[in-house]
Amino acid sequence: MIQAENIHKSYGNLKVLRGVNVNIDKGEVVSIVGKSGAGKSTLLHILGTLDQADEGSLTINNQQIQKLSTKELAVFRNTNIGFIFQFHHLLPEFTAIENVCFPAFIQKKSESEAQKRAKELLTYLGLKDRLTHKPTQLSGGEQQRVAVARALMNEPAVVFADEPSGNLDSASSKDLHQLLFKLRDDFNQTFVIVTHNEELAEMSDRKLVMRDGLIV
C-alpha cells in the first residue's frame, strides 16, 4: 500500500528526517512512536502528501507521488487519503452530517449521494441521533468520531492519524482505539498512526520507533 524509500527532510539547518524507509501493507494498523522532535509528525505529513520530502521516493496505492502535479496530487489526496488529527477541525457552523459530506463535495458528488454515505458512516460510528447536531452540541469523543467519519467519506486507501486520542479523556480514548481496529476488521482499512499513547501503540500490528529522524 505504501512504500517510502530514503526519505530526507530538513528545515533550514535542522535535519528532521535522515533517510527513512517504510513499507506498509493494506489492512495494517501501524503506529509510529518516539520522543518529541524525533520526526514522527514530519514523516506522517510526508507520507500523507501534506509535505514534500527533500530527497527519496514515495509510492501510495501504486502511484508514484513525485510524478504528480500539484493539481493531480490534490485529486489523489482527496480520493485516496483520509486524515484524523488530535483536534477534530470540524467547522462549527455546520452539522455533523454536513462536516462529513465535505470531502465528497470536493469530488463533485451529488448532495443526495454524499448525505447517504455520511449517514451510513455516522450510524455505523454510533452517531445516528447526532446527525444534525453542531460540534458544540457534541462531546469530545463524539466530535472525534465525526472526524473519523469525514476521513472515511471517500473510502480512502489509507487513513493517517496524528495523535487521534491526544485530546480525549481515557474512556473516550479507549472507545476510539477500539473503533479504529473495528474499522480495520470490518473494512480492511489501513491506518498509520502517530501516537504517544502506549496502549494504542501496543494494540497495533506494528510499532515503529523513531529516534533522531530515523526508524530504529
Secondary structure as the mmCIF struct_conf table of DSSP 4:
data_model
#
loop_
_struct_conf.conf_type_id
_struct_conf.id
_struct_conf.beg_label_comp_id
_struct_conf.beg_label_asym_id
_struct_conf.beg_label_seq_id
_struct_conf.end_label_comp_id
_struct_conf.end_label_asym_id
_struct_conf.end_label_seq_id
STRN STRN1 ILE A 2 TYR A 11
TURN_TY1_P TURN_TY1_P1 GLY A 12 ASN A 13
STRN STRN2 LEU A 14 ILE A 24
TURN_TY1_P TURN_TY1_P2 LYS A 26 GLY A 27
STRN STRN3 VAL A 29 VAL A 33
BEND BEND1 LYS A 35 LYS A 35
TURN_TY1_P TURN_TY1_P3 SER A 36 GLY A 37
BEND BEND2 ALA A 38 GLY A 39
HELX_RH_AL_P HELX_RH_AL_P1 LYS A 40 LEU A 47
TURN_TY1_P TURN_TY1_P4 GLY A 48 THR A 49
BEND BEND3 LEU A 50 ASP A 51
BEND BEND4 ASP A 54 ASP A 54
STRN STRN4 GLU A 55 ILE A 60
TURN_TY1_P TURN_TY1_P5 ASN A 61 ASN A 62
STRN STRN5 GLN A 63 GLN A 64
HELX_RH_3T_P HELX_RH_3T_P1 ILE A 65 LYS A 67
BEND BEND5 LEU A 68 LEU A 68
HELX_RH_AL_P HELX_RH_AL_P2 THR A 70 ASN A 80
STRN STRN6 ILE A 81 PHE A 85
BEND BEND6 GLN A 86 PHE A 87
TURN_TY1_P TURN_TY1_P6 PRO A 92 GLU A 93
BEND BEND7 PHE A 94 PHE A 94
HELX_RH_AL_P HELX_RH_AL_P3 ALA A 96 ILE A 106
TURN_TY1_P TURN_TY1_P7 GLN A 107 LYS A 108
HELX_RH_AL_P HELX_RH_AL_P4 GLU A 111 TYR A 124
TURN_TY1_P TURN_TY1_P8 LEU A 125 GLY A 126
HELX_RH_3T_P HELX_RH_3T_P2 LYS A 128 ARG A 130
TURN_TY1_P TURN_TY1_P9 LEU A 131 THR A 132
HELX_RH_3T_P HELX_RH_3T_P3 PRO A 135 GLN A 137
BEND BEND8 LEU A 138 LEU A 138
HELX_RH_AL_P HELX_RH_AL_P5 GLY A 140 LEU A 152
TURN_TY1_P TURN_TY1_P10 MET A 153 ASN A 154
BEND BEND9 ALA A 157 ALA A 157
STRN STRN7 VAL A 158 ASP A 162
BEND BEND10 GLU A 163 GLU A 163
TURN_TY1_P TURN_TY1_P11 PRO A 164 ASN A 167
BEND BEND11 LEU A 168 LEU A 168
HELX_RH_AL_P HELX_RH_AL_P6 SER A 170 PHE A 187
STRN STRN8 THR A 190 VAL A 194
BEND BEND12 HIS A 196 HIS A 196
HELX_RH_AL_P HELX_RH_AL_P7 GLU A 198 MET A 203
BEND BEND13 SER A 204 ASP A 205
STRN STRN9 ARG A 206 ARG A 211
TURN_TY1_P TURN_TY1_P12 ASP A 212 GLY A 213
STRN STRN10 LEU A 214 ILE A 215
#
